[in-house]
Amino acid sequence: MKKKIIVVDDEKDIAELVSYNLTKEGFSVVTVFDGEEALSKIRTSSFDLIVLDLMLPGIQGIELCKVLKSSPETLSIPIIMLTAKTDEFDKVLGLEIGADDYMTKPFSPRELVARVKAVLRRSMEPAKPDSSMRVGELEIDTEMYRVSKKGKTIKLSATEFKLLMYLIQKKGKVLTRDMLLDAVWKDEAFVEPRTVDVHIRRLRAQIEDDSANPVYIKTRRGIGYYFEDGL
């Protein structure tokens, strides 16, 4: 069955270019040009990935991303954000609110297709060392890809879940950014080391009582990150 992608961009030339290239690669593509229509379609249809422009009429891309990542029904849908802005703040903000990747306009359609395939592959291949496990106060169901703490469900994207599971598997071992990139993002040539830092920060915000003083995901300054069981 074809993977279904929704492309949300108010620049029709860009939306059509993206749609053409994804369709040529065998994807089923729906194109919309504003945030409100996109939200309606995403809530009433089933999509495997969202290509989302940052600047939109109606609901802005950032706000739409926040809404989608705060809802259990749409949380797991991967999002690649498109932005004409090159400011590092905008790139990091997109990742911090839940986007799985971003691209800066102008971009290569070939690179976009490669990123779409990589994000889809990553979202479909979470790590599953056991069917159920408990680490400190974290309860993890690796078949349902669900994490909870003290009975409260923690909303993680597929990438965050895979990163957490890899850290747990390597508990006590300091992992460099490159090691984490190789394990979680694999051979994706377009992912920057900064992406690891952003995802670690997002994970801490969700699983730690105090992300400024983490008990699970620790930093070894100048080297990388490691996981402890919090006990």
C-alpha positions as a printed Julia matrix, in Angstrom:
231×3 Matrix{Float64}:
   0.0    0.0    0.0
   1.26   3.46  -0.89
   2.37   5.71   1.94
   0.11   8.74   2.19
   1.68  12.18   2.62
   0.08  15.58   3.08
   2.02  18.61   1.82
   1.06  21.91   3.49
   2.49  25.03   1.81
   0.83  28.27   0.68
   3.35  28.67  -2.15
   1.56  26.63  -4.8
   4.62  26.26  -7.04
   6.58  24.7   -4.19
   3.66  22.53  -3.08
   3.21  21.24  -6.63
   6.95  20.62  -7.03
   7.05  18.63  -3.79
   3.88  16.74  -4.71
   5.22  15.88  -8.18
   8.51  14.51  -6.87
   6.9   12.49  -4.07
   4.25  11.09  -6.43
   6.98  10.1   -8.87
   8.58   8.09  -6.03
   5.38   6.13  -5.46
   3.78   8.1   -2.62
   0.12   9.12  -2.48
   0.12  12.9   -1.98
  -2.53  15.37  -0.83
  -1.74  19.08  -1.15
  -3.29  21.91   0.88
  -2.4   25.59   1.09
  -3.37  26.77   4.59
  -3.14  25.57   8.16
  -6.85  25.32   8.95
  -7.6   23.09   5.96
  -4.55  20.99   6.79
  -5.69  20.45  10.39
  -9.16  19.43   9.2
  -7.8   16.91   6.69
  -5.25  15.46   9.11
  -7.93  14.95  11.75
 -10.35  13.26   9.35
  -7.94  11.23   7.19
  -4.98   8.95   7.79
  -1.52  10.17   6.79
   1.91   8.56   7.18
   3.88  11.84   7.07
   3.36  15.6    6.95
   5.48  18.07   4.97
   4.69  21.35   6.72
   5.67  24.91   5.81
   6.57  27.19   8.72
   4.78  30.3    7.4
   1.11  29.68   6.55
  -2.12  31.68   6.34
  -4.6   30.85   9.08
  -2.85  28.54  11.5
   0.93  29.0   11.35
   3.1   25.92  10.81
   4.62  26.14  14.29
   1.18  26.3   15.92
  -0.13  23.47  13.75
   2.84  21.33  14.72
   2.18  22.01  18.41
  -1.48  21.04  18.05
  -0.66  17.82  16.2
   2.07  16.77  18.63
  -0.17  17.42  21.64
  -2.93  15.11  20.43
  -2.69  11.32  20.96
  -4.43  10.77  17.61
  -1.79  12.67  15.59
   1.27  12.55  17.85
   2.94   9.69  15.99
   2.69  11.21  12.5
   6.2   12.32  11.46
   6.59  15.96  10.42
   9.19  17.52   8.13
   9.09  21.3    8.39
   9.91  23.62   5.5
  11.12  27.14   6.21
  12.46  30.07   4.22
  14.2   31.24   7.36
  17.83  30.29   7.95
  18.01  31.47  11.57
  19.22  28.67  13.86
  16.43  29.59  16.3
  13.71  28.64  13.82
  15.34  25.29  13.05
  15.75  24.4   16.72
  12.25  25.62  17.58
  10.74  23.36  14.95
  12.56  20.34  16.37
  11.78  21.25  19.97
   8.02  21.36  19.4
   8.04  17.93  17.81
   9.09  18.11  14.15
  11.17  15.13  13.08
  13.24  17.04  10.54
  13.41  20.4    8.74
  14.55  21.78   5.4
  15.43  25.35   4.49
  14.11  26.83   1.24
  15.31  26.71  -1.45
  15.91  22.97  -1.27
  16.68  20.09  -3.59
  13.59  17.95  -4.37
  15.9   14.94  -4.43
  17.1   15.72  -0.9
  13.52  16.18   0.29
  12.54  12.77  -1.09
  15.56  11.23   0.63
  14.59  12.82   3.94
  10.97  11.7    3.6
  12.1    8.11   3.04
  14.54   8.3    5.95
  11.97   9.72   8.38
   9.38   7.13   7.36
  11.91   4.34   7.75
  12.91   5.63  11.17
   9.3    5.96  12.35
   8.55   2.38  11.35
  11.59   0.79  13.0
  11.63   1.62  16.71
  13.96  -0.35  18.93
  12.25  -3.25  20.74
  14.58  -5.08  23.12
  11.72  -6.52  25.24
   7.93  -6.36  25.1
   7.65  -4.62  28.47
  10.15  -3.16  30.88
  10.53  -0.85  33.85
  13.44   1.54  34.33
  13.32   3.59  37.51
   9.88   5.2   37.49
   9.52   4.71  33.72
   7.25   1.96  32.41
   7.89   1.08  28.76
   5.74  -1.02  26.44
   7.87  -1.67  23.36
   5.05  -3.32  21.41
   2.73  -0.33  21.79
   5.68   2.12  21.76
   4.29   3.66  24.94
   6.13   5.22  27.86
   4.56   6.2   31.15
   5.8    7.57  34.46
   3.93   7.17  37.72
   0.93   6.0   35.69
   0.92   9.05  33.43
   1.5    8.52  29.71
   4.45  10.39  28.2
   3.96  11.5   24.61
   7.04  10.63  22.56
   7.57  10.74  18.82
   8.97   7.66  17.07
  12.43   9.22  16.98
  12.32  10.15  20.67
  11.18   6.63  21.56
  13.98   5.06  19.54
  16.56   7.41  21.07
  15.34   6.62  24.58
  15.44   2.88  23.95
  18.97   3.04  22.58
  20.16   5.03  25.59
  18.54   2.46  27.88
  20.12  -0.44  26.0
  23.53   1.2   26.43
  22.83   2.18  30.06
  25.92   3.47  31.83
  27.91   3.91  28.63
  28.79   7.41  27.44
  27.58   7.86  23.86
  28.9   10.6   21.61
  26.62  12.54  19.26
  28.07  10.64  16.31
  27.33   7.31  17.98
  23.73   8.37  18.6
  23.38   9.65  15.04
  24.64   6.33  13.68
  22.3    4.31  15.89
  19.09   6.34  15.7
  19.36   8.28  12.46
  21.57   5.64  10.8
  22.89   6.67   7.39
  20.93   9.89   7.0
  23.52  12.24   5.56
  21.5   15.39   6.19
  21.1   15.2    9.97
  23.31  17.55  11.99
  24.85  16.72  15.38
  22.8   19.59  16.87
  19.69  17.49  16.18
  20.84  15.05  18.86
  21.05  17.83  21.46
  17.55  19.04  20.6
  16.04  15.55  20.92
  17.88  14.92  24.2
  16.47  18.2   25.53
  12.97  17.19  24.44
  13.33  13.78  26.08
  14.51  15.3   29.34
  11.59  17.73  29.36
   9.23  14.76  29.2
  10.78  12.09  31.42
  12.65  14.1   34.06
  11.05  15.78  37.08
  13.6   18.56  36.66
  15.23  18.67  33.22
  17.92  21.02  34.56
  18.97  18.31  37.02
  18.32  15.04  35.18
  18.41  11.68  36.92
  17.99   9.54  33.78
  19.77  11.16  30.85
  23.1   12.56  32.01
  25.7   14.63  30.17
  29.41  13.91  30.17
  30.65  17.36  29.25
  32.65  17.51  26.07
  31.91  13.86  25.23
  28.23  12.99  25.04
  25.3   11.49  26.96
  24.59   8.42  29.08
  21.59   6.85  30.78
  21.12   5.9   34.43
  18.1    4.17  35.91
  17.25   7.09  38.17
  17.57   5.12  41.39
